[in-house]
């Protein structure tokens, strides 16, 4: 495999899935998105907000890996595993990373990159209009779904698991740096999001029951 293989998104996604499975973890879409972003942030981050993972890119890639290439098996609702062909691709990528030294570079630079990304995340969040509304009236603040998706750097088409993962990541960072105001703000957004998700699920179940009753 030539080094150009390291520029192939589908091969990188397959490699990330392999790494997750090697650690005996469940390879969910949510976990795969995080792994891709941590290992290859330049390839799997949002253009306008590079401190956030681009779940849409990962979503398109795993679909190609499953449907067109036959490297991945599974789906977003369950989890992923690798086919024999996928394992071969992942091992080839691992060898190429080791040969070029990219793998060592990723490991060595991660702490600095993480700190920089966390600082950028918190700075963007404190400048968000929704956070300013929260500061002005914390007891009555109630975020809209559009605001929540924006805070999580997601679109309304983004899978819910990714939105929740991004919010959880922000909450974890805020707690780690002891920023209680930001942590409280994110907690409110997270609870509002989960409440909305439960409401939609309840409505869906009601519609199913009505159809069965007809």
C-alpha positions, -999 to +999 in steps of 0.1 A: +000+000+000+014+034-009+013+064+015-016+078-005-037+052+012-035+074+043-054+100+025-083+076+018-111+084+043-127+050+040-095+032+048-089+055+078-124+048+091-119+011+087-086+014+106-103+033+134-131+007+137-104-020+139-086-002+167-118+000+187-125-037+182-089-045+191-096-030+225-126-052+229-149-022+228-183-020+210-178-001+178-209+021+177-213+050+153-208+074+182-176+057+193-163+054+157-168+092+152-148+100+183-120+076+173-117+091+138-116+126+152-090+118+179-066+100+156-071+121+124-086+155+135-075+172+103-096+147+082-126+143+105-133+178+119-158+204+108-144+230+084-159+260+101-154+245+136-123+223+136-126+217+173-156+195+166-159+161+149-176+159+115-200+131+120-215+135+085-181+126+070-179+095+091-215+086+083-209+088+045-177+069+048-189+039+068-218+036+043-193+033+015-172+009+035-202-014+040-221-011+008-195-004-019-163-019-004-175-047+019-151-037+047-176-031+074-207-050+086-235-035+107-253-002+111-258+029+132-286+013+153-265-017+163-227-015+159-200-023+135-176-052+129-150-058+102-152-083+074-120-103+065-113-078+038-118-049+063-093-065+087-067-067+058-072-030+050-069-020+086-037-040+091-022-024+059-031+011+072-015+002+106+017-009+088+018+023+067+013+045+098+041+027+116+064+029+085+058+067+081+059+075+118+025+090+117+012+067+144+039+079+168+032+115+158-004+111+167+004+097+201+030+124+210+010+154+199-023+144+214-021+161+248-012+195+233-038+192+206-064+182+232-057+213+254-059+236+224-091+221+212-107+223+247-097+259+250-113+267+216-144+247+225-149+266+258-142+300+242-167+294+214-193+282+239-189+313+261-195+335+231-226+317+221-258+337+223-276+309+242-249+310+269-253+348+272-290+343+277-283+318+304-259+342+322-286+369+320-313+347+334-300+313+346-332+303+365-356+308+336-333+299+308-348+272+285-328+264+253-345+257+220-336+226+200-320+248+174-298+263+200-289+229+215-279+215+181-258+247+174-241+243+208-232+207+199-220+219+165-245+197+148-272+201+122-308+189+127-299+159+105-271+148+128-278+115+145-290+120+181-263+099+195-237+123+181-255+153+195-255+137+229-219+127+226-208+163+218-228+177+247-213+151+270-179+160+258-185+197+265-198+189+300-168+167+307-144+195+297-162+222+317-161+200+348-124+192+342-115+229+342-139+236+370-160+261+351-192+256+370-212+281+350-205+264+317-211+230+333-245+241+346-254+256+312-244+224+293-263+203+319-295+222+312-290+218+275-284+181+279-315+176+300-336+195+276-323+175+247-329+142+264-364+153+274-372+161+237-358+127+226-380+109+251-410+129+240-404+120+203-401+083+212-433+085+232-452+101+203-438+075+179-450+047+201-485+063+203-487+065+165-477+028+162-504+018+187-530+038+168-521+022+135-523-013+150-557-004+165-572+007+132 
